[in-house]
């Protein structure tokens, strides 16, 4: 008898073919075994199957079916009983094998529907046909073929579409989880592909939470795996998504490897992040907060790069004469004794030093002040009123104009269509 690797759990649909049930159990050596059968067949399991099992499972059980010829009743019983049993046995998605050899059509349909979330293989013994190239087994004088298939190899296409919708809505953790769920269930040759897809989703989730190095590592690894998969075809849309992911990995590389204390590419990422929060996840409160941080990071970059001023640790003598007393009296932190410039003061220092960025800020100030006031009064500012979407868009437009950043230079997350 051929032997497969032992399986975590096996569910056998049984009506009367004891030899086929014995063969399946002895071939697969399940750690956990469950028979789905009509009540009248329990005696056969105890008398004709159990004594012939070569290696008894650690745990076994059965689920009785009242009418094996009626789908609705079979499915109702299985849907109520099987999930609890598999959870008790700690069976994970992809660890269940289902033997449909002895199933009536109604039992087979009901068992497939109930077991699909945990299964990765469906097996059966069927009468051999002349010329068949499938594995042939002689059993009690009859020739049978051992057939096995994995419905998830085809069903994965439906899951891919669902994952793409989650990813494109910015729900990266949910997308990663669903990709891992599919990875656990598809056949071995497809597992690396879905693992790489999950790495992509996890990478963008890390990026969205500003864990840049970890995100870069994830996207680098995923890109190599997806490029390899694309050589063998892969699902539709795979080749189209690769250039965007590679470009994003390159952006993260420049951001991560920038040795400067104030990183040049951070403002680009923050502006792009604010845009995603506003347009993709429909979160204007967070978008406004990120926009203000983007403006500050641009001012910090200019102060540090052009004037060697750290906004978080200013030396009074670095500032224009007119602003030194204000800094001395208003911006001293009493705990660490450092002078720290708030957002407006950073731009005013730049203006006082003759920097074009600071002078542009003063020109835009009449338009910016009501927008910054709105941000200050928002729930994530210091107030109690939800921010209005048009205020976010207005400040975004001013920020792009003030910084001179081209929107084409901002990192764009890919739109998945697999």
Buried (B, 14 or more C-beta within 10 A) or exposed (E): EEEEEEBBBBBBBBBEBBBBBBBBBBBBBBBBBBBBBBEEBBEBBEEBBBEEBEEEBEBBBBBBBEBBEBBEBBBBBBEEBBBEBBEEBEBEBBBBBBBBBBBBEBBBBBBBBBBBBBBBBBBBBBEBEEEEEEEEBEBEEEEBBBBBEBBBBEBBEEBBEEBBEBBBEBBBEBBBBBBBBBBBBBBEEBBBBBBBBBBBBBBBBBBBEEBBEBBBBBBBBBBEBBBEBBEEEBBEBBBBBBEBBBEBBBBBBEBBEEEEEBBBBBBBBBBBBBBBBBBBBEBBBBBBBBBBBBBBBBBBBBBBEEBEBBBEEBEEEBBBEEBBEEBEEEBBEEEEEBBBBEBBBBBBBBBBBEBEBBBBBBEBBEBBEEBBEBBEBBEBBEBEEEBEBEBBBBBBEBBBEBBEBEEEEBBBBBEBBB
